[in-house]
Amino acid sequence: MKLPRYYITITSMDSRFIEVDGAKLRKLRRERALSQQDVTRISGISQATLSDLEQGKRGARASTLRKLAELMGVEPKELMKEEQ
């Protein structure tokens, strides 16, 4: 069975890690008076992952970036680290 093109595109996007601007993510979370536990409960993202993202220790999958952006009320690109 051949998979539809859009399925392959979405799947490959989710396996790629994207650098997140951890300081901006933390700032937005605090501006919205959300604890890491709040974000974990609402989004389903583990607290360890959120902590690592805020500290710049790891990148995020596209699906994680979308969840965080939706929760913070911003576009996903606003959470991405800018190229130097």
PDB file of N, CA, C and O in Angstrom:
ATOM      1  N   MET A   1       0.837  -1.187   0.000  1.00  0.00           N
ATOM      2  CA  MET A   1       0.000   0.000   0.000  1.00  0.00           C
ATOM      3  C   MET A   1       0.881   1.249   0.000  1.00  0.00           C
ATOM      4  O   MET A   1       1.779   1.391   0.830  1.00  0.00           O
ATOM      5  N   LYS A   2       0.616   2.122  -0.917  1.00  0.00           N
ATOM      6  CA  LYS A   2       1.381   3.361  -1.014  1.00  0.00           C
ATOM      7  C   LYS A   2       0.720   4.433  -0.148  1.00  0.00           C
ATOM      8  O   LYS A   2      -0.490   4.648  -0.228  1.00  0.00           O
ATOM      9  N   LEU A   3       1.526   5.104   0.684  1.00  0.00           N
ATOM     10  CA  LEU A   3       0.994   6.148   1.558  1.00  0.00           C
ATOM     11  C   LEU A   3       0.824   7.458   0.799  1.00  0.00           C
ATOM     12  O   LEU A   3       1.613   7.765  -0.095  1.00  0.00           O
ATOM     13  N   PRO A   4      -0.193   8.226   1.146  1.00  0.00           N
ATOM     14  CA  PRO A   4      -0.382   9.528   0.496  1.00  0.00           C
ATOM     15  C   PRO A   4       0.797  10.461   0.780  1.00  0.00           C
ATOM     16  O   PRO A   4       1.427  10.370   1.833  1.00  0.00           O
ATOM     17  N   ARG A   5       1.083  11.334  -0.142  1.00  0.00           N
ATOM     18  CA  ARG A   5       2.214  12.259  -0.017  1.00  0.00           C
ATOM     19  C   ARG A   5       2.130  13.098   1.255  1.00  0.00           C
ATOM     20  O   ARG A   5       3.134  13.280   1.943  1.00  0.00           O
ATOM     21  N   TYR A   6       0.927  13.616   1.576  1.00  0.00           N
ATOM     22  CA  TYR A   6       0.812  14.469   2.755  1.00  0.00           C
ATOM     23  C   TYR A   6       1.161  13.703   4.032  1.00  0.00           C
ATOM     24  O   TYR A   6       1.725  14.283   4.959  1.00  0.00           O
ATOM     25  N   TYR A   7       0.835  12.417   4.093  1.00  0.00           N
ATOM     26  CA  TYR A   7       1.156  11.605   5.261  1.00  0.00           C
ATOM     27  C   TYR A   7       2.665  11.501   5.429  1.00  0.00           C
ATOM     28  O   TYR A   7       3.180  11.636   6.539  1.00  0.00           O
ATOM     29  N   ILE A   8       3.358  11.266   4.354  1.00  0.00           N
ATOM     30  CA  ILE A   8       4.812  11.142   4.392  1.00  0.00           C
ATOM     31  C   ILE A   8       5.437  12.468   4.815  1.00  0.00           C
ATOM     32  O   ILE A   8       6.377  12.480   5.610  1.00  0.00           O
ATOM     33  N   THR A   9       4.936  13.570   4.302  1.00  0.00           N
ATOM     34  CA  THR A   9       5.461  14.888   4.649  1.00  0.00           C
ATOM     35  C   THR A   9       5.289  15.172   6.134  1.00  0.00           C
ATOM     36  O   THR A   9       6.235  15.597   6.797  1.00  0.00           O
ATOM     37  N   ILE A  10       4.085  14.942   6.664  1.00  0.00           N
ATOM     38  CA  ILE A  10       3.819  15.204   8.079  1.00  0.00           C
ATOM     39  C   ILE A  10       4.689  14.305   8.951  1.00  0.00           C
ATOM     40  O   ILE A  10       5.249  14.768   9.945  1.00  0.00           O
ATOM     41  N   THR A  11       4.809  13.052   8.600  1.00  0.00           N
ATOM     42  CA  THR A  11       5.611  12.120   9.380  1.00  0.00           C
ATOM     43  C   THR A  11       7.074  12.538   9.396  1.00  0.00           C
ATOM     44  O   THR A  11       7.712  12.507  10.448  1.00  0.00           O
ATOM     45  N   SER A  12       7.605  12.921   8.262  1.00  0.00           N
ATOM     46  CA  SER A  12       9.016  13.307   8.227  1.00  0.00           C
ATOM     47  C   SER A  12       9.244  14.635   8.945  1.00  0.00           C
ATOM     48  O   SER A  12      10.318  14.853   9.506  1.00  0.00           O
ATOM     49  N   MET A  13       8.253  15.522   8.934  1.00  0.00           N
ATOM     50  CA  MET A  13       8.385  16.781   9.673  1.00  0.00           C
ATOM     51  C   MET A  13       8.476  16.514  11.165  1.00  0.00           C
ATOM     52  O   MET A  13       9.264  17.152  11.863  1.00  0.00           O
ATOM     53  N   ASP A  14       7.674  15.575  11.661  1.00  0.00           N
ATOM     54  CA  ASP A  14       7.649  15.303  13.086  1.00  0.00           C
ATOM     55  C   ASP A  14       8.927  14.639  13.587  1.00  0.00           C
ATOM     56  O   ASP A  14       9.224  14.721  14.778  1.00  0.00           O
ATOM     57  N   SER A  15       9.677  13.995  12.731  1.00  0.00           N
ATOM     58  CA  SER A  15      10.888  13.324  13.185  1.00  0.00           C
ATOM     59  C   SER A  15      12.094  14.266  13.178  1.00  0.00           C
ATOM     60  O   SER A  15      13.173  13.892  13.636  1.00  0.00           O
ATOM     61  N   ARG A  16      11.918  15.462  12.668  1.00  0.00           N
ATOM     62  CA  ARG A  16      13.002  16.435  12.627  1.00  0.00           C
ATOM     63  C   ARG A  16      12.952  17.299  13.889  1.00  0.00           C
ATOM     64  O   ARG A  16      11.874  17.729  14.301  1.00  0.00           O
ATOM     65  N   PHE A  17      14.081  17.550  14.490  1.00  0.00           N
ATOM     66  CA  PHE A  17      14.112  18.384  15.685  1.00  0.00           C
ATOM     67  C   PHE A  17      14.403  19.826  15.307  1.00  0.00           C
ATOM     68  O   PHE A  17      15.232  20.103  14.440  1.00  0.00           O
ATOM     69  N   ILE A  18      13.709  20.739  15.971  1.00  0.00           N
ATOM     70  CA  ILE A  18      13.788  22.157  15.681  1.00  0.00           C
ATOM     71  C   ILE A  18      14.329  22.868  16.915  1.00  0.00           C
ATOM     72  O   ILE A  18      13.877  22.620  18.033  1.00  0.00           O
ATOM     73  N   GLU A  19      15.300  23.751  16.704  1.00  0.00           N
ATOM     74  CA  GLU A  19      15.850  24.503  17.831  1.00  0.00           C
ATOM     75  C   GLU A  19      14.819  25.499  18.338  1.00  0.00           C
ATOM     76  O   GLU A  19      14.224  26.250  17.565  1.00  0.00           O
ATOM     77  N   VAL A  20      14.620  25.491  19.649  1.00  0.00           N
ATOM     78  CA  VAL A  20      13.638  26.356  20.298  1.00  0.00           C
ATOM     79  C   VAL A  20      14.374  27.458  21.046  1.00  0.00           C
ATOM     80  O   VAL A  20      15.423  27.214  21.642  1.00  0.00           O
ATOM     81  N   ASP A  21      13.827  28.673  21.017  1.00  0.00           N
ATOM     82  CA  ASP A  21      14.361  29.778  21.813  1.00  0.00           C
ATOM     83  C   ASP A  21      13.854  29.580  23.237  1.00  0.00           C
ATOM     84  O   ASP A  21      12.766  30.033  23.591  1.00  0.00           O
ATOM     85  N   GLY A  22      14.659  28.899  24.045  1.00  0.00           N
ATOM     86  CA  GLY A  22      14.262  28.533  25.400  1.00  0.00           C
ATOM     87  C   GLY A  22      13.937  29.720  26.277  1.00  0.00           C
ATOM     88  O   GLY A  22      12.988  29.675  27.060  1.00  0.00           O
ATOM     89  N   ALA A  23      14.724  30.798  26.153  1.00  0.00           N
ATOM     90  CA  ALA A  23      14.481  31.984  26.973  1.00  0.00           C
ATOM     91  C   ALA A  23      13.121  32.600  26.632  1.00  0.00           C
ATOM     92  O   ALA A  23      12.392  33.034  27.524  1.00  0.00           O
ATOM     93  N   LYS A  24      12.788  32.637  25.358  1.00  0.00           N
ATOM     94  CA  LYS A  24      11.500  33.193  24.942  1.00  0.00           C
ATOM     95  C   LYS A  24      10.355  32.304  25.408  1.00  0.00           C
ATOM     96  O   LYS A  24       9.324  32.804  25.857  1.00  0.00           O
ATOM     97  N   LEU A  25      10.527  30.989  25.304  1.00  0.00           N
ATOM     98  CA  LEU A  25       9.504  30.057  25.769  1.00  0.00           C
ATOM     99  C   LEU A  25       9.248  30.254  27.258  1.00  0.00           C
ATOM    100  O   LEU A  25       8.094  30.320  27.683  1.00  0.00           O
ATOM    101  N   ARG A  26      10.308  30.347  28.054  1.00  0.00           N
ATOM    102  CA  ARG A  26      10.171  30.555  29.500  1.00  0.00           C
ATOM    103  C   ARG A  26       9.490  31.891  29.786  1.00  0.00           C
ATOM    104  O   ARG A  26       8.609  31.976  30.640  1.00  0.00           O
ATOM    105  N   LYS A  27       9.903  32.927  29.069  1.00  0.00           N
ATOM    106  CA  LYS A  27       9.315  34.261  29.265  1.00  0.00           C
ATOM    107  C   LYS A  27       7.809  34.242  28.981  1.00  0.00           C
ATOM    108  O   LYS A  27       7.020  34.772  29.764  1.00  0.00           O
ATOM    109  N   LEU A  28       7.416  33.633  27.864  1.00  0.00           N
ATOM    110  CA  LEU A  28       5.997  33.548  27.514  1.00  0.00           C
ATOM    111  C   LEU A  28       5.215  32.737  28.555  1.00  0.00           C
ATOM    112  O   LEU A  28       4.097  33.096  28.924  1.00  0.00           O
ATOM    113  N   ARG A  29       5.813  31.650  29.016  1.00  0.00           N
ATOM    114  CA  ARG A  29       5.147  30.820  30.018  1.00  0.00           C
ATOM    115  C   ARG A  29       4.916  31.610  31.300  1.00  0.00           C
ATOM    116  O   ARG A  29       3.839  31.549  31.893  1.00  0.00           O
ATOM    117  N   ARG A  30       5.926  32.345  31.719  1.00  0.00           N
ATOM    118  CA  ARG A  30       5.811  33.134  32.958  1.00  0.00           C
ATOM    119  C   ARG A  30       4.845  34.300  32.795  1.00  0.00           C
ATOM    120  O   ARG A  30       4.105  34.622  33.725  1.00  0.00           O
ATOM    121  N   GLU A  31       4.842  34.941  31.615  1.00  0.00           N
ATOM    122  CA  GLU A  31       3.903  36.045  31.354  1.00  0.00           C
ATOM    123  C   GLU A  31       2.454  35.572  31.455  1.00  0.00           C
ATOM    124  O   GLU A  31       1.560  36.343  31.804  1.00  0.00           O
ATOM    125  N   ARG A  32       2.239  34.304  31.145  1.00  0.00           N
ATOM    126  CA  ARG A  32       0.887  33.732  31.190  1.00  0.00           C
ATOM    127  C   ARG A  32       0.596  33.074  32.536  1.00  0.00           C
ATOM    128  O   ARG A  32      -0.417  32.397  32.710  1.00  0.00           O
ATOM    129  N   ALA A  33       1.518  33.292  33.491  1.00  0.00           N
ATOM    130  CA  ALA A  33       1.386  32.768  34.856  1.00  0.00           C
ATOM    131  C   ALA A  33       1.180  31.248  34.861  1.00  0.00           C
ATOM    132  O   ALA A  33       0.367  30.721  35.621  1.00  0.00           O
ATOM    133  N   LEU A  34       1.926  30.563  34.003  1.00  0.00           N
ATOM    134  CA  LEU A  34       1.851  29.106  33.934  1.00  0.00           C
ATOM    135  C   LEU A  34       3.110  28.491  34.533  1.00  0.00           C
ATOM    136  O   LEU A  34       4.221  28.930  34.237  1.00  0.00           O
ATOM    137  N   SER A  35       2.941  27.490  35.362  1.00  0.00           N
ATOM    138  CA  SER A  35       4.097  26.740  35.863  1.00  0.00           C
ATOM    139  C   SER A  35       4.430  25.660  34.833  1.00  0.00           C
ATOM    140  O   SER A  35       3.650  25.397  33.918  1.00  0.00           O
ATOM    141  N   GLN A  36       5.583  25.048  34.995  1.00  0.00           N
ATOM    142  CA  GLN A  36       5.915  23.935  34.111  1.00  0.00           C
ATOM    143  C   GLN A  36       4.896  22.804  34.284  1.00  0.00           C
ATOM    144  O   GLN A  36       4.551  22.120  33.321  1.00  0.00           O
ATOM    145  N   GLN A  37       4.428  22.619  35.498  1.00  0.00           N
ATOM    146  CA  GLN A  37       3.423  21.584  35.759  1.00  0.00           C
ATOM    147  C   GLN A  37       2.120  21.899  35.023  1.00  0.00           C
ATOM    148  O   GLN A  37       1.468  20.993  34.504  1.00  0.00           O
ATOM    149  N   ASP A  38       1.735  23.183  34.974  1.00  0.00           N
ATOM    150  CA  ASP A  38       0.525  23.587  34.237  1.00  0.00           C
ATOM    151  C   ASP A  38       0.659  23.227  32.758  1.00  0.00           C
ATOM    152  O   ASP A  38      -0.251  22.652  32.161  1.00  0.00           O
ATOM    153  N   VAL A  39       1.805  23.573  32.181  1.00  0.00           N
ATOM    154  CA  VAL A  39       2.042  23.304  30.758  1.00  0.00           C
ATOM    155  C   VAL A  39       2.002  21.803  30.500  1.00  0.00           C
ATOM    156  O   VAL A  39       1.431  21.352  29.507  1.00  0.00           O
ATOM    157  N   THR A  40       2.607  21.039  31.393  1.00  0.00           N
ATOM    158  CA  THR A  40       2.616  19.584  31.271  1.00  0.00           C
ATOM    159  C   THR A  40       1.197  19.024  31.294  1.00  0.00           C
ATOM    160  O   THR A  40       0.835  18.192  30.462  1.00  0.00           O
ATOM    161  N   ARG A  41       0.407  19.482  32.241  1.00  0.00           N
ATOM    162  CA  ARG A  41      -0.962  18.992  32.390  1.00  0.00           C
ATOM    163  C   ARG A  41      -1.823  19.335  31.186  1.00  0.00           C
ATOM    164  O   ARG A  41      -2.607  18.506  30.725  1.00  0.00           O
ATOM    165  N   ILE A  42      -1.683  20.552  30.673  1.00  0.00           N
ATOM    166  CA  ILE A  42      -2.522  21.016  29.565  1.00  0.00           C
ATOM    167  C   ILE A  42      -2.088  20.410  28.226  1.00  0.00           C
ATOM    168  O   ILE A  42      -2.925  19.992  27.426  1.00  0.00           O
ATOM    169  N   SER A  43      -0.775  20.367  27.993  1.00  0.00           N
ATOM    170  CA  SER A  43      -0.263  19.979  26.670  1.00  0.00           C
ATOM    171  C   SER A  43       0.084  18.503  26.524  1.00  0.00           C
ATOM    172  O   SER A  43       0.094  17.971  25.414  1.00  0.00           O
ATOM    173  N   GLY A  44       0.364  17.850  27.631  1.00  0.00           N
ATOM    174  CA  GLY A  44       0.807  16.459  27.557  1.00  0.00           C
ATOM    175  C   GLY A  44       2.303  16.317  27.322  1.00  0.00           C
ATOM    176  O   GLY A  44       2.804  15.199  27.199  1.00  0.00           O
ATOM    177  N   ILE A  45       3.018  17.424  27.259  1.00  0.00           N
ATOM    178  CA  ILE A  45       4.476  17.415  27.100  1.00  0.00           C
ATOM    179  C   ILE A  45       5.076  17.171  28.480  1.00  0.00           C
ATOM    180  O   ILE A  45       4.646  17.788  29.454  1.00  0.00           O
ATOM    181  N   SER A  46       6.055  16.287  28.578  1.00  0.00           N
ATOM    182  CA  SER A  46       6.621  15.981  29.894  1.00  0.00           C
ATOM    183  C   SER A  46       7.356  17.192  30.468  1.00  0.00           C
ATOM    184  O   SER A  46       7.861  18.042  29.735  1.00  0.00           O
ATOM    185  N   GLN A  47       7.399  17.242  31.798  1.00  0.00           N
ATOM    186  CA  GLN A  47       8.085  18.349  32.455  1.00  0.00           C
ATOM    187  C   GLN A  47       9.580  18.326  32.143  1.00  0.00           C
ATOM    188  O   GLN A  47      10.198  19.382  32.003  1.00  0.00           O
ATOM    189  N   ALA A  48      10.163  17.140  32.033  1.00  0.00           N
ATOM    190  CA  ALA A  48      11.587  17.027  31.701  1.00  0.00           C
ATOM    191  C   ALA A  48      11.865  17.613  30.316  1.00  0.00           C
ATOM    192  O   ALA A  48      12.857  18.317  30.123  1.00  0.00           O
ATOM    193  N   THR A  49      10.986  17.321  29.353  1.00  0.00           N
ATOM    194  CA  THR A  49      11.143  17.865  27.998  1.00  0.00           C
ATOM    195  C   THR A  49      11.016  19.378  28.019  1.00  0.00           C
ATOM    196  O   THR A  49      11.833  20.080  27.423  1.00  0.00           O
ATOM    197  N   LEU A  50      10.000  19.882  28.699  1.00  0.00           N
ATOM    198  CA  LEU A  50       9.802  21.333  28.782  1.00  0.00           C
ATOM    199  C   LEU A  50      11.006  22.012  29.415  1.00  0.00           C
ATOM    200  O   LEU A  50      11.476  23.038  28.923  1.00  0.00           O
ATOM    201  N   SER A  51      11.500  21.447  30.494  1.00  0.00           N
ATOM    202  CA  SER A  51      12.673  22.007  31.164  1.00  0.00           C
ATOM    203  C   SER A  51      13.877  22.028  30.230  1.00  0.00           C
ATOM    204  O   SER A  51      14.585  23.032  30.145  1.00  0.00           O
ATOM    205  N   ASP A  52      14.109  20.920  29.530  1.00  0.00           N
ATOM    206  CA  ASP A  52      15.231  20.854  28.578  1.00  0.00           C
ATOM    207  C   ASP A  52      15.073  21.874  27.454  1.00  0.00           C
ATOM    208  O   ASP A  52      16.056  22.488  27.038  1.00  0.00           O
ATOM    209  N   LEU A  53      13.856  22.062  26.958  1.00  0.00           N
ATOM    210  CA  LEU A  53      13.611  23.047  25.898  1.00  0.00           C
ATOM    211  C   LEU A  53      13.910  24.452  26.392  1.00  0.00           C
ATOM    212  O   LEU A  53      14.552  25.237  25.693  1.00  0.00           O
ATOM    213  N   GLU A  54      13.445  24.771  27.598  1.00  0.00           N
ATOM    214  CA  GLU A  54      13.676  26.114  28.146  1.00  0.00           C
ATOM    215  C   GLU A  54      15.155  26.377  28.403  1.00  0.00           C
ATOM    216  O   GLU A  54      15.608  27.520  28.332  1.00  0.00           O
ATOM    217  N   GLN A  55      15.900  25.328  28.699  1.00  0.00           N
ATOM    218  CA  GLN A  55      17.334  25.477  28.969  1.00  0.00           C
ATOM    219  C   GLN A  55      18.190  25.333  27.712  1.00  0.00           C
ATOM    220  O   GLN A  55      19.413  25.468  27.768  1.00  0.00           O
ATOM    221  N   GLY A  56      17.543  25.058  26.577  1.00  0.00           N
ATOM    222  CA  GLY A  56      18.276  24.916  25.322  1.00  0.00           C
ATOM    223  C   GLY A  56      19.068  23.627  25.220  1.00  0.00           C
ATOM    224  O   GLY A  56      20.022  23.542  24.446  1.00  0.00           O
ATOM    225  N   LYS A  57      18.682  22.623  25.993  1.00  0.00           N
ATOM    226  CA  LYS A  57      19.411  21.348  26.001  1.00  0.00           C
ATOM    227  C   LYS A  57      18.975  20.406  24.890  1.00  0.00           C
ATOM    228  O   LYS A  57      19.668  19.431  24.599  1.00  0.00           O
ATOM    229  N   ARG A  58      17.827  20.686  24.260  1.00  0.00           N
ATOM    230  CA  ARG A  58      17.329  19.806  23.206  1.00  0.00           C
ATOM    231  C   ARG A  58      16.428  20.577  22.271  1.00  0.00           C
ATOM    232  O   ARG A  58      15.937  21.657  22.599  1.00  0.00           O
ATOM    233  N   GLY A  59      16.221  20.006  21.104  1.00  0.00           N
ATOM    234  CA  GLY A  59      15.287  20.572  20.145  1.00  0.00           C
ATOM    235  C   GLY A  59      13.920  19.936  20.323  1.00  0.00           C
ATOM    236  O   GLY A  59      13.766  18.962  21.060  1.00  0.00           O
ATOM    237  N   ALA A  60      12.932  20.495  19.640  1.00  0.00           N
ATOM    238  CA  ALA A  60      11.556  20.003  19.740  1.00  0.00           C
ATOM    239  C   ALA A  60      11.116  19.403  18.414  1.00  0.00           C
ATOM    240  O   ALA A  60      11.541  19.843  17.346  1.00  0.00           O
ATOM    241  N   ARG A  61      10.268  18.403  18.496  1.00  0.00           N
ATOM    242  CA  ARG A  61       9.608  17.896  17.296  1.00  0.00           C
ATOM    243  C   ARG A  61       8.593  18.954  16.862  1.00  0.00           C
ATOM    244  O   ARG A  61       8.165  19.780  17.668  1.00  0.00           O
ATOM    245  N   ALA A  62       8.214  18.923  15.593  1.00  0.00           N
ATOM    246  CA  ALA A  62       7.234  19.881  15.073  1.00  0.00           C
ATOM    247  C   ALA A  62       5.933  19.807  15.858  1.00  0.00           C
ATOM    248  O   ALA A  62       5.313  20.836  16.126  1.00  0.00           O
ATOM    249  N   SER A  63       5.516  18.609  16.226  1.00  0.00           N
ATOM    250  CA  SER A  63       4.260  18.454  16.969  1.00  0.00           C
ATOM    251  C   SER A  63       4.343  19.105  18.347  1.00  0.00           C
ATOM    252  O   SER A  63       3.367  19.695  18.809  1.00  0.00           O
ATOM    253  N   THR A  64       5.490  19.004  19.004  1.00  0.00           N
ATOM    254  CA  THR A  64       5.683  19.633  20.316  1.00  0.00           C
ATOM    255  C   THR A  64       5.689  21.144  20.171  1.00  0.00           C
ATOM    256  O   THR A  64       5.081  21.855  20.971  1.00  0.00           O
ATOM    257  N   LEU A  65       6.373  21.630  19.154  1.00  0.00           N
ATOM    258  CA  LEU A  65       6.427  23.069  18.904  1.00  0.00           C
ATOM    259  C   LEU A  65       5.029  23.633  18.659  1.00  0.00           C
ATOM    260  O   LEU A  65       4.691  24.707  19.156  1.00  0.00           O
ATOM    261  N   ARG A  66       4.217  22.900  17.889  1.00  0.00           N
ATOM    262  CA  ARG A  66       2.837  23.342  17.623  1.00  0.00           C
ATOM    263  C   ARG A  66       2.017  23.392  18.904  1.00  0.00           C
ATOM    264  O   ARG A  66       1.273  24.348  19.123  1.00  0.00           O
ATOM    265  N   LYS A  67       2.142  22.377  19.754  1.00  0.00           N
ATOM    266  CA  LYS A  67       1.396  22.347  21.019  1.00  0.00           C
ATOM    267  C   LYS A  67       1.768  23.528  21.900  1.00  0.00           C
ATOM    268  O   LYS A  67       0.896  24.191  22.461  1.00  0.00           O
ATOM    269  N   LEU A  68       3.063  23.792  22.020  1.00  0.00           N
ATOM    270  CA  LEU A  68       3.521  24.898  22.862  1.00  0.00           C
ATOM    271  C   LEU A  68       3.067  26.247  22.303  1.00  0.00           C
ATOM    272  O   LEU A  68       2.625  27.119  23.052  1.00  0.00           O
ATOM    273  N   ALA A  69       3.177  26.411  20.995  1.00  0.00           N
ATOM    274  CA  ALA A  69       2.762  27.671  20.375  1.00  0.00           C
ATOM    275  C   ALA A  69       1.270  27.908  20.583  1.00  0.00           C
ATOM    276  O   ALA A  69       0.854  29.022  20.901  1.00  0.00           O
ATOM    277  N   GLU A  70       0.477  26.875  20.407  1.00  0.00           N
ATOM    278  CA  GLU A  70      -0.969  27.002  20.598  1.00  0.00           C
ATOM    279  C   GLU A  70      -1.280  27.381  22.040  1.00  0.00           C
ATOM    280  O   GLU A  70      -2.117  28.248  22.286  1.00  0.00           O
ATOM    281  N   LEU A  71      -0.623  26.749  22.978  1.00  0.00           N
ATOM    282  CA  LEU A  71      -0.841  27.039  24.388  1.00  0.00           C
ATOM    283  C   LEU A  71      -0.441  28.472  24.742  1.00  0.00           C
ATOM    284  O   LEU A  71      -1.101  29.126  25.549  1.00  0.00           O
ATOM    285  N   MET A  72       0.650  28.956  24.129  1.00  0.00           N
ATOM    286  CA  MET A  72       1.134  30.316  24.419  1.00  0.00           C
ATOM    287  C   MET A  72       0.425  31.379  23.583  1.00  0.00           C
ATOM    288  O   MET A  72       0.581  32.574  23.833  1.00  0.00           O
ATOM    289  N   GLY A  73      -0.350  30.947  22.595  1.00  0.00           N
ATOM    290  CA  GLY A  73      -1.076  31.901  21.759  1.00  0.00           C
ATOM    291  C   GLY A  73      -0.198  32.625  20.758  1.00  0.00           C
ATOM    292  O   GLY A  73      -0.440  33.787  20.432  1.00  0.00           O
ATOM    293  N   VAL A  74       0.827  31.932  20.269  1.00  0.00           N
ATOM    294  CA  VAL A  74       1.740  32.520  19.280  1.00  0.00           C
ATOM    295  C   VAL A  74       1.885  31.564  18.104  1.00  0.00           C
ATOM    296  O   VAL A  74       1.444  30.416  18.168  1.00  0.00           O
ATOM    297  N   GLU A  75       2.500  32.040  17.039  1.00  0.00           N
ATOM    298  CA  GLU A  75       2.822  31.193  15.896  1.00  0.00           C
ATOM    299  C   GLU A  75       4.048  30.345  16.246  1.00  0.00           C
ATOM    300  O   GLU A  75       4.929  30.821  16.962  1.00  0.00           O
ATOM    301  N   PRO A  76       4.125  29.112  15.763  1.00  0.00           N
ATOM    302  CA  PRO A  76       5.289  28.264  16.063  1.00  0.00           C
ATOM    303  C   PRO A  76       6.628  28.927  15.743  1.00  0.00           C
ATOM    304  O   PRO A  76       7.596  28.750  16.483  1.00  0.00           O
ATOM    305  N   LYS A  77       6.692  29.685  14.652  1.00  0.00           N
ATOM    306  CA  LYS A  77       7.971  30.316  14.271  1.00  0.00           C
ATOM    307  C   LYS A  77       8.469  31.295  15.330  1.00  0.00           C
ATOM    308  O   LYS A  77       9.665  31.578  15.401  1.00  0.00           O
ATOM    309  N   GLU A  78       7.547  31.819  16.163  1.00  0.00           N
ATOM    310  CA  GLU A  78       7.951  32.747  17.217  1.00  0.00           C
ATOM    311  C   GLU A  78       8.716  32.047  18.346  1.00  0.00           C
ATOM    312  O   GLU A  78       9.411  32.701  19.123  1.00  0.00           O
ATOM    313  N   LEU A  79       8.589  30.736  18.434  1.00  0.00           N
ATOM    314  CA  LEU A  79       9.311  29.976  19.453  1.00  0.00           C
ATOM    315  C   LEU A  79      10.611  29.385  18.933  1.00  0.00           C
ATOM    316  O   LEU A  79      11.404  28.833  19.695  1.00  0.00           O
ATOM    317  N   MET A  80      10.820  29.506  17.627  1.00  0.00           N
ATOM    318  CA  MET A  80      12.027  28.939  17.026  1.00  0.00           C
ATOM    319  C   MET A  80      13.218  29.879  17.231  1.00  0.00           C
ATOM    320  O   MET A  80      13.093  31.102  17.164  1.00  0.00           O
ATOM    321  N   LYS A  81      14.357  29.272  17.479  1.00  0.00           N
ATOM    322  CA  LYS A  81      15.586  30.035  17.643  1.00  0.00           C
ATOM    323  C   LYS A  81      15.972  30.642  16.311  1.00  0.00           C
ATOM    324  O   LYS A  81      15.962  29.961  15.285  1.00  0.00           O
ATOM    325  N   GLU A  82      16.313  31.919  16.323  1.00  0.00           N
ATOM    326  CA  GLU A  82      16.695  32.598  15.084  1.00  0.00           C
ATOM    327  C   GLU A  82      18.093  32.180  14.674  1.00  0.00           C
ATOM    328  O   GLU A  82      18.962  31.951  15.516  1.00  0.00           O
ATOM    329  N   GLU A  83      18.299  32.083  13.368  1.00  0.00           N
ATOM    330  CA  GLU A  83      19.619  31.761  12.829  1.00  0.00           C
ATOM    331  C   GLU A  83      20.584  32.880  13.167  1.00  0.00           C
ATOM    332  O   GLU A  83      20.235  34.058  13.085  1.00  0.00           O
ATOM    333  N   GLN A  84      21.788  32.512  13.545  1.00  0.00           N
ATOM    334  CA  GLN A  84      22.808  33.520  13.897  1.00  0.00           C
ATOM    335  C   GLN A  84      23.539  33.997  12.666  1.00  0.00           C
ATOM    336  O   GLN A  84      24.428  34.842  12.764  1.00  0.00           O
TER     337      GLN A  84
END
